[in-house]
Amino acid sequence: MEITQILGYIGFALIYFISLYYVGLNHWIVIEHNKIYKEFDAIKAEIAQLKKTA
């Protein structure tokens, strides 16, 4: 096996694992943003309810 093939395999493995890392990171960021937006919606609903009762 030549050194270029070995470097090619290593490069492919690096790209594969780095892409998996970023896909997982993006998925986590989307989940966290959804939690934050749900919290904001709950706060907005609570403020609207307080305005109705006041």
N, C-alpha and C positions, 0 to 999 in steps of 0.2 A: 504494500500500500504506500502510495506516495504522500509526501508531507502536505501537498495541496489538498488531497482528499481528506486527510485528518483535519486540517484547518477548516475545510468546508463543512465537515460534520460538526465541529465545535462551533463554528459560526451559526449554523442552522439551529443547533441546540440553544445557543444564547438568544437568538431572535425569538425562538419558540417560547422560552421561559419568560423572557422580558415581555412579550406580548400577552402571555397569560397573566402576568403580574398587573399590567396596566388595565386589562379587561376586568380583573377582580377589583382593582382600585376604583375604576369608573363605576362599577356596580355598587360598591360601598358608598361612593359619593352620592349617587342617585338615591339610594335608600335613606341616607342622612338628610338630604334635601327634602324628600317626601315627608319625613318626620317633622322637620322644621315647618314646612308649609301647612301640615295638619295642625300643628300647634298655633300658628298664626290664624288659621281659619277658626279654631276654637276660641281664641282671644277675640276675634272680630265678632263672632256670634254672641259671646258673653257681653261685649260692649253694647251691641245692638239690643240685647235683652235688657240691660241696665238702662238704656235710653228709653225704651218702651215703658218701663215701670216708673221712671222718674217723671 
